[in-house]
Amino acid sequence: MDYFCVDVESSGPIPGIHNLLSVGVTHVRRFEGRYQRFEELYVELRPIFPGFEDAAMRVNGLDAVRLESEGLSPEGAMSRIVGWIESQRRGKKDRPVFVAHNAPFDWMFFTYYCGHADVDNPFGHSALDTKALAMGLLDIPWNATSLKNVKRYLTDYEEIDLDRLHHAGADASHLASVFCAMMNGKIKGPETTDG
């Protein structure tokens, strides 16, 4: 099966009021006996809705004025992303799987923008949430499923450059590395501190 780790950055929490501003996608599939990362895509979108929350814009660090002139239209962006996903798929008979850390947030923006742009969502109406996956796999409670905490239980993943944190492309790639570690069983006990 083909898994696509997705991260989005937006101008706030509500599709249709706030804007999807950037999307990062990293392709993951099982190859030669283990889950591995493959190609990556990053796209920025032109804002179309009036909603901008200061807190969200501080987190994503994107320049709305620059995106007005340089971002793709929703139709252009979603067509490009979905076309790229289709070109990457190896398992053509199985629907690709949308993977995200707090998948409800990322999936709702993705599917809203697919609908707004009249582009079919290749993932359908489901997503794999790595927070829920971590709960079951690592036997941890929901409030311990931040990506930072989940990594304490894992080995063999690539650390993110903190200067690129909240860049949708870098975050999708980092999530893909953590997802591969979970799926490949690269699990250790959580780090402990003395005292």
C-alpha positions in Angstrom: 0.0 0.0 0.0 1.0 3.6 -0.5 1.0 5.9 2.5 1.2 9.7 2.1 2.3 11.6 5.2 0.7 15.0 5.0 1.2 18.2 6.9 -0.7 21.5 6.3 -0.2 25.0 7.5 -3.2 27.3 7.7 -4.2 30.8 8.7 -6.5 29.5 11.4 -8.4 26.4 12.5 -11.6 26.4 10.3 -11.7 25.6 6.5 -13.8 28.0 4.6 -13.1 30.8 7.1 -9.3 30.4 7.3 -6.9 29.6 4.4 -4.9 26.5 3.6 -1.5 28.1 3.0 0.9 25.2 2.4 0.9 21.5 2.1 3.8 19.0 2.4 3.4 15.4 1.4 5.9 12.5 1.7 5.3 9.2 0.1 5.9 6.1 2.3 5.6 2.4 1.3 6.9 -0.9 2.4 9.9 -1.8 0.2 12.5 -4.6 0.7 10.9 -5.6 4.0 10.6 -2.2 5.7 8.7 1.0 5.5 10.7 3.7 3.7 10.3 7.3 2.6 10.3 8.1 -1.1 9.5 11.3 -3.0 8.3 14.5 -1.4 6.1 17.5 -2.6 5.7 20.9 -1.1 3.1 23.5 -2.4 2.1 26.9 -1.3 -1.4 28.4 -1.9 -2.8 31.8 -2.5 -5.1 32.9 0.3 -8.8 33.2 -0.7 -10.7 33.6 2.6 -10.6 36.6 4.9 -9.7 34.7 8.1 -6.2 35.2 9.5 -5.4 34.5 13.1 -2.2 36.2 14.4 -1.3 33.1 16.4 -1.6 30.8 13.4 0.5 33.1 11.2 3.2 33.4 13.9 3.4 29.6 14.0 3.6 29.0 10.3 5.8 31.9 9.6 4.3 32.4 6.1 4.0 35.8 4.5 0.3 36.2 3.3 1.3 39.1 1.0 3.9 37.0 -0.7 1.5 34.2 -1.1 -1.0 36.5 -2.7 1.3 36.8 -5.7 3.3 33.6 -5.5 0.9 31.0 -4.2 -1.0 28.6 -6.4 -4.8 28.9 -6.8 -6.6 26.2 -4.8 -7.5 24.6 -8.1 -3.9 24.6 -9.3 -2.5 23.4 -6.0 -5.0 20.6 -5.4 -4.7 19.4 -9.0 -1.0 19.4 -8.7 -1.0 17.5 -5.3 -3.5 14.9 -6.4 -1.8 14.4 -9.8 1.5 13.9 -8.0 0.0 11.4 -5.5 -1.4 9.4 -8.4 2.0 9.4 -10.2 3.7 8.1 -7.0 1.3 5.2 -6.3 2.6 1.7 -6.8 -0.4 -0.2 -5.4 -2.9 1.0 -8.0 -5.6 -1.3 -6.8 -5.6 0.0 -3.2 -6.7 3.4 -2.2 -3.7 5.5 -0.9 -3.7 6.2 2.8 -3.6 9.7 4.2 -1.3 9.8 7.3 -1.0 12.8 9.6 -0.2 13.7 13.2 -3.6 14.9 14.4 -5.1 13.7 11.2 -8.5 15.3 11.7 -7.0 18.8 11.4 -4.9 18.1 8.3 -7.5 15.9 6.6 -10.3 18.4 7.0 -8.3 21.2 5.3 -7.2 18.8 2.6 -10.7 17.4 1.8 -12.3 20.9 2.0 -9.9 22.3 -0.5 -10.4 19.2 -2.8 -14.1 19.9 -2.7 -13.7 23.7 -3.2 -11.4 23.1 -6.1 -13.6 20.3 -7.6 -10.8 17.8 -7.4 -11.5 14.2 -6.2 -9.9 13.4 -2.8 -7.8 10.3 -3.6 -7.9 9.3 0.1 -11.7 9.2 0.4 -13.3 9.7 3.8 -10.6 8.2 6.0 -7.2 8.9 7.4 -4.6 7.2 9.6 -3.9 9.3 12.7 -0.4 8.7 14.1 -1.5 10.0 17.5 -4.0 7.2 17.7 -1.4 4.7 16.2 1.0 5.8 19.0 -1.6 5.2 21.7 -2.1 1.6 20.6 1.4 0.7 19.6 3.2 2.4 22.5 0.5 1.9 25.1 0.5 5.6 26.1 -2.4 7.9 26.9 -3.8 10.5 24.5 -2.2 13.4 26.4 1.2 11.8 25.8 1.0 11.6 22.0 2.7 14.8 21.0 5.2 14.0 18.3 8.0 15.1 20.7 6.9 12.6 23.3 6.3 9.8 20.8 9.9 10.1 19.6 11.1 9.3 23.1 9.8 5.7 22.5 11.4 5.2 19.1 14.8 4.7 17.4 15.9 5.0 13.8 14.1 8.2 12.8 15.5 11.4 11.4 15.3 14.4 13.7 13.8 17.6 12.3 15.8 20.8 12.0 14.1 23.1 14.5 14.6 26.1 12.2 12.3 24.3 9.8 9.6 23.4 12.4 6.1 24.2 11.1 7.3 24.2 7.5 4.7 21.8 6.0 7.3 20.1 3.7 9.8 19.6 6.5 7.1 18.5 9.0 5.7 15.9 6.5 9.1 14.5 5.9 9.8 14.3 9.6 6.4 12.7 10.3 7.2 10.1 7.6 10.4 9.2 9.3 8.6 8.8 12.7 5.8 6.8 11.0 8.4 4.5 9.4 10.0 3.9 12.8 6.7 3.0 14.3 5.7 0.7 11.5 9.1 -0.9 11.4 9.0 -1.7 15.1 11.9 0.6 16.1 10.6 0.9 19.6 12.5 1.4 22.9 11.4 2.4 26.4 10.8 6.1 27.0 13.8 8.1 28.2 13.9 8.6 31.9 15.7 11.2 34.0 17.3 10.7 37.3 16.1 12.7 40.3 
